[in-house]
Each structure stands twice: as structure tokens, then as C-alpha cells.
Amino acid sequence: MYQAEKRSFRVHGRSTTIKLERPFWQALEEISWDQSRSLVALITDLSDGYRIDNGNPNDRPNLAPIIHDSHWV
């Protein structure tokens, strides 16, 4: 069983903490590296994509389930 790890970020100026298992963090780090972007930029894009897809640009989604369900990871 993988142990969860918390990391804190600022997404659009708001503090957020995401708790994910280490393999998810590793996958996100690899994706951001491959795309020559920061991890924060990748997470911001995931958040923005979710808000656009759900038609609510002001929504503050819980990002952990979005990352778990993402086709990127």
C-alpha cells in the first residue's frame, strides 16, 4: 500500500493542498518534466479543465479525485 503525501500550491492565487499517493506525484512530475512546465502549471491546467468541462468557472474543485480520474496520469 502506498502512503499518501500532501503538497501545497497556489492555484489562481488561492492556496490548495492536494493529498495523493506517491506514484501519482511521480507521474505528475514526469508529465510536467516532459512538457517543460512546472508542476503548479500542470495542476492549474487540470483545475481549469475541470471547471470548463463542468460549466462553472468559479468552482473550486477537489483536485485529488480529478487527478485520479485524469487521462493524463
ABEGO torsion letter per residue (X at the ends): XBBBBBBBBBBGGBBBBBBBBAAAAAAAAAAAAAAGBBAAAAAAAAAAAAAAAAGBAABBBBAAAAAAABAAX
